[in-house]
Amino acid sequence: WVILSLVFFWFLGHRIEELTGRRRFTWLMVAMTIVPTAVVSALSFDSTYATYGLRVLAIGLVAIFALEYPNVSFFFGIPAWVMALVYIVIDVLTYVGHRAYEVLAV
């Protein structure tokens, strides 16, 4: 998942940066980093999922890209919104299965 998250982050981050501009993209990354950190700190989550890393950023970028370009084809001609939905649903089911509700809160 780490390699896949890095690939998604690089590919989609580059596209979103071109779309929004460097400053707005930088503020988006700051917000997507600081807000989850503040939520986790404020709610005092105590679990092994307290560190999320690049995966939460990658999920956010996938969602942003799919909302902006829903009909762009990804792998094998699958639309972006379908890929984003599958990627997000798999993550949500994984976290629910592990009872990692703090990640879902973030």
C-alpha positions, 0 to 999 in steps of 0.5 A: 500500500505504501508504494501504491500511495506514493504513486497515487500521491505523485501522479494525482498531486502533480495533476492537482497542482497543475490545476490549482496552482502551486500556492493553492496546492501547498495550502491544500497539503498543509490543511490535509496534514494539519487538520488530521493532526489536530483532530487526533491530538484533540480527541486523544486517540490511543491506538496503532493507527494514530500515525497515518502517513501518506495514505490519508493524503493519497485518499484525499487526492484521489477523491479531489481528482475524481470529483474534478475529472469524474470521466477521465479513464484510469486503468483499463478504461475505468472512469476516475470516479469508479477507481476513487470509489473502490479505493475509498471503500476498500480503505473504509472497510479495512478500517472498520474491520480493524475497528480503527474508528479514529481513522474514519473520524479523520 
